[in-house]
Amino acid sequence: MGVRAVRFISVIIVAVAVAWAIASVHPAYAQSPTPAEFMESANDLYNIERYQEAALSYERLVGLGYEDQDLFYNLGNAYFKQDDVGRAILNYLRAQRLSPNDDDIKANLKFVREQATDASEPTESGGSLASFSNAIPYASTNTIAVLLLGLWAVIAGSIAWWILRPTLRILHPAFISAGTAGVLVILSVFLLIGALNSDSAYTDTTVIVATEVGVLSGPGDQYIEEFTLHSGTETELIEVRGNWSLIAVPSTDLRGWVPRHSVESVVPTTS
């Protein structure tokens, strides 16, 4: 293979690297660019005990697709101050999903769970993979994206240096390609572990946000009410059919249909 062909392939590698980096970073930052004044304003409202208005401001950020453990933690606090146990638990769980090792989130979630009318012992999920991934220091999606972009910059810069400084060539392109592939494999494994740990445990988790809801035997008002659940009950989503959700209460045989608006998912629909 001639020098021109080698350089052409190297240019392609650089282009693919840059494109892959941009594609990887974009989803992470698509959720981030929200006006900072919204958060500051919401915090100010909370500090002067205008909790309802603070919650509305925090919810606006959530609606814009912003995901951050501090946002959900503050939103949980704002709802708890309004005695809305359901939405407090919901948002503490959302915060815990993003920062599973935060002691403040754990403490508040434990305390509010004890206030729920249908309080029950939360089920453990995950298994050995989740246990292993919990041992890995937490890093937000944005942090990982920045590190990934920096990594690709180093790789692309190395290849560009090899192209532009032919007289100082040291490594064959095969070594660069092998190193790139190795780094990608390792990084992908860690990203996969993080994704499994943060999302799989919460994908089907829902929380009753209605003050009280009758659980029916079928998806419609014409069906029989089997039992009642109250705000803050953590449930598992099984199926959605129109305006109705089929849910189950973990560690019990209880399951049935509730109006869709009476439960909310821990993983926001904007995720």
N, C-alpha and C positions, 0 to 999 in steps of 0.2 A: 504494500500500500504506500503510495507516494505521500510526500509532506502535505500537499494541498488537500488530499482526501482526509488525512488525519486532522488537519486544522478545521476542515469543514464539519467533521463529526464533533470536534470539540466545541465549535460554535453552537451546534445543535444541542449539545449537552447543557451549555450555559443557558441557552434560551429556555429549554425545558425546566431547568432548575429554577430560574427566575419566575416562570409562569406557575410552576408548582407551588413556590413560596407564596406568591400573590394569592393563588386560589386557596391556600391553606390558611392564610391570615385573614382573608376577607370575612369568612363566616364568624370568626371570633370577634372581629371589630364591628360587624354589622349590628351587634347588639349594644355596643358600648357608646357610640357618639350621641349622648343625650345631654341636653343643656344642664350644666353644673348648677345653675341657679335653681332648678327644680328641686334638687336634693337639698340644697342649702335652705331654700324656702320651707320645705317640708320639715327639716330639722328645727328651724326656728319656730314653726307652728307647734311642733311637739314640745319644745322647751317652754313655751308659754301655756301649755296644757290645752291647746286647741286640737285635741286628738282626732276628731272627725275630719277636720280640714287637712290635717297632716296626713291621715290615711288616704284621703282623696289625691293628694299630691304624690304620695309614694305610688299609688295605684296608677297614676298617669305615666310614671316612668316604666312600670311593669307593662302597661299597655303599649308603650313604644318599643318594647322588646329588650329593655335593659335588665340584665341579670347580674346581681351582686349580692354576696352574703350579707353585707351591711344593710343594703336596701331592704331585703326580706326580714332581717332581724329587727330593724326599726319599725317596719310595717307590722310585724307580729306584736311588738310592744304597743304600738298605737291602737291595735284592735283589742289587746288585753285591757288597756286602760278604759275601753268602752264596754268591757265585759262581754266581748264577742269572742268566746272561747274557740269556736270553730275556725274562724279566720286567723286567730292567733296561732293555733296549732298548725294550720295549713302553711303559714308563712315561716314559722320556725322550722318546719320540715323542709321547706324550700331553701332556707338558709343552710340547714344541715346538709342538704344534698350538695351544695357548693363548697362547704367547709365542714367536713364530717368530724374533724378533731377539735373544733372550737368549744372550749369549756363553757363559755357564757351561753351559747346556743343550747348546749346540752342541758344546762341547769334550768334555763327558762322553759324549755320544752318539757322537761320532767315536771316542773312545778305546775304548768298549765294543764298538762295531761291529768294531773290529780284533781283538777277543778271540773273536769268533764263529767257530766251526769252518767254517761255510759262508760266510765273509766275502766280500762282493761290493760293488761300487761301487753305492751307492743311486741310484735313478733320479730324475731331476729331473721335477717335475710342475708344472703350472699354466699356463705360457705368459705372454703379455703382460699379461693381466688380473691374474694372481697377482703378477707382477713389479711392476706399478703399485701394487697393494694392499700389498705388502711395504714400499713407501716411506712408507705412511701410518703415523704413530706408533701403536703398539699401545695399545689400550684394552680392558679386560675387559668382558664382557657386563654385569656389575653397574654398572660406571662409565658405560657407554652408557645403561643404564636410568635411572640417577640424573640424568644430563644430560637425558634425554628427559622425565622427570617434571618437572624444573625448567623446561624449555621450555614444556611444556603449562601449568604453573602461571602462567607469564608471559602466555601467550595467553589462558587463562581469566580471569586477573585483569584483563587489558585489556578483554575483552568485558564482564566484570562492571562495571568502572568506567564503561564506555559506557552500560550499562543504568541504573546507580544515579545517575549524574550527567548527566542529560539536558541541563541548561543549559550544560554544558561540552563537549558533543559536538563532536568535531573530524573524526573519520574516519567515513565511511559504512561500514556493515557489509560492503559489497562489497570494500572494501580489506582489511578484517580477514580475510575469507574467502580472498581471493587470497593474502595473506601467509601464512596458515596452510597453504594448499595448497602454496605454494612451499617453505616450510620442510619440510613432510612429504616432498615429492619429493626434496629434497636429502638429507635424513636417510635416507630409504629407500635411496637410491643407495649411500651410504656403508655402511649396514648390510648391503646386498646384497653389496658388494665384500668386506666383512669375513667374511661368511658363506661366500662362495665360496672365499676364501683359506684360511680355517681348517678348513673341513670337506671341501670337494670333493677336496683333495689327499690326505685320509686316510680317506675314506669306506670304501673297499674294502681298505685296508691292514691286513694281519694279521701277526702275529709268531708263529713256532713257540715255544711255551713248554714243550713236552715235551723231555726230555733228548735223545731221538732218536725219530724216527717214520718208519715205512715209508710211502711214498706209493704207493697202489694204483691199479690201472687202472679201478676202479669203486667204488661206495659200499657196500662190504661186505667182510668178512674172507675171503670165498671168491674174491676177485679177486687177480690177480697183483701182487706188489710190483715196482714199476718202478725206484724209487731211494729213497734215504734222505736225510732232512733232519735238521738238528740245532738245538738251542736257539739262538734269536737270529736265525734266518733270516727275513728280511722277505719276505712273500709278498702276493699279491693274491687276494682272495676273489672267486670267480666265481659259486658257487652253494652253497646249503645244502640238503641232502636228508636229513631225519631227523637222525640222529646223525653225519652225515658232511658234510664240507666239501670242495668242489672248489676247489683253489688253484692258482696259477701263480707261478713264480719270475720276477720281472721281468727283462727283457733276456736271457731264455733261452727255449728251447722246452719247458722242463720244466713239466709240470702233471699233476695227479692228485688222488686223494681221500685225505683223512686223517681220523681221528676228530675230531669237532668240538671235543672238550675239549683237543686238542693244540695248537690255535691260539687266539689271542685278538685281537679287533679293537682298533685304536688308538682308534677312537671308542667309548667305553664304551656298553654296552647301556642304561644309565640315562640317557644324554644325550637 
